[in-house]
Amino acid sequence: MNVVIWVVQVLVGLAFAFSGIMKLTQPRTKLQQNMAYLEDFSDNQTKGIGAVELLGALGVILPAWTGIAPILTPIAAVGLMIVMLLAALTHVRRKEYSSLGINAVLFLLAAIVAWARFGPYSY
């Protein structure tokens, strides 16, 4: 079971790292072509969201992998769950219901990591 949780952790980490790096390295105007919701946010807010996503991705993987403060892994997973709730609220407000599926999947994967690492498969 631990291997399955590691696979989920890596998937969550890669998804958020990819999204965060894109937001940190690409101009917001270029990102808006595929992420229309970014028109509601300033350049600095977009970079901030990207930084939170990237830090969450690192937090889901690195503490558990290195064994240094592994309690940070489920805490990072809970943080990413909050990010997905806020993202879903943004999409609902903008009536972008087709994006909610991705938010739900990422929320559930992060919830699995949080549950497992706080509970039966903690370090």
N, C-alpha and C positions, 0 to 999 in steps of 0.2 A: 504493500500500500504506500510505503514511503516513496517508492519510485514514481508512482502515479502522481503523488502530490508534488514531487520535484518537477515532473513534466508540466503540471498545471502552473507551478511557480514560474518556470521558464517561459511558458506561453504568455502569461500575464506580463512578465517582465519585458519580453520582446515587443509585445503590442504597445505597451505604454512607452517604452524607450523609443520605438520608431516614431510614435506620435509626438512625443516630447522633443526629439531631435529635429523633426520637421518644423515644429513651431518655433524652435530656437534658431534655426539656420535659414529658414525661408522668409521672404518678406510676406507680411500679412496679406497684401493685395494678391500675391500669387496663390497663397493658400485658399483664398476666398473662392477660387474657381471650383474647388472640391469641397470646401467647408464654408458654406454660405453663412452659417451662424457667426462666423468671426467678424462680420460687419457690425455686430453688436458690441464688439470689444475693441479697445485701442491697441496700438502696437505693443505697448508695455504690458497690458493685461494678457495679450496673446503670448508674449515671451514668458510671463509669470506662470500661465497655465502650462506651457511647455516645460518650464523648470520643475514645477510640481510633479508633472507626469514622469519626467526623467528621474527625479529623486525617488519617487515612489517605486519606479521600476528597479532602480539600484537597491532600494531598501527591501524589496521582496526577495531578492536573490543573494546579495552579498553577505549580510549578517549570518544567514543560515549556512552559506557555503564556506565562509571563513571561520565560523564558530565564534566570532567576536560579537558579543551582544546579540545573540540570536532572537531575543525577545522583540527586537526591532522588526523582524520579518512579519509577524502577524499584525503589528501596529501599522506597518506600511501598507499591508493589505487592506486594513480598515480605512486608512486614508484614501486609498484608490477607490474603495467602495463609495466613499463620500464624493470623490471627484465624479464618479459615474452617476450618482444621484443628482448632483448639480448639473451635469451635462444633460441628463434626461429632462430636468426641469426647464433648461434652456430650450431644448427641442420642443417640448410641449408648448411653452410660451410662444414659440415661433410657428407652431402647427406643422412641425417637421416629424410627423409620426413614423415615417419610414426609418428614421435613424435610431429609434428606441430599441430595436432588436439588438444592435451592436452594444448599446449601453447595458442592456439586460444581461447579455452573455458575459461581458467583461465584469459586471457587478457580481454575477454568480461565481465566476472563476475566482475572483478576489475573495469572495465570501468563503469558498471552499478552502483556500489557503489560510484565511484567518481562523476558521473553525478548526482546521486540522492542526495548525501550528500553535494555537492557544490551548488546544485540547489533547486528543489522544496521540497525536504524532508530534508533540513539542520536543524541544531539545533539552 
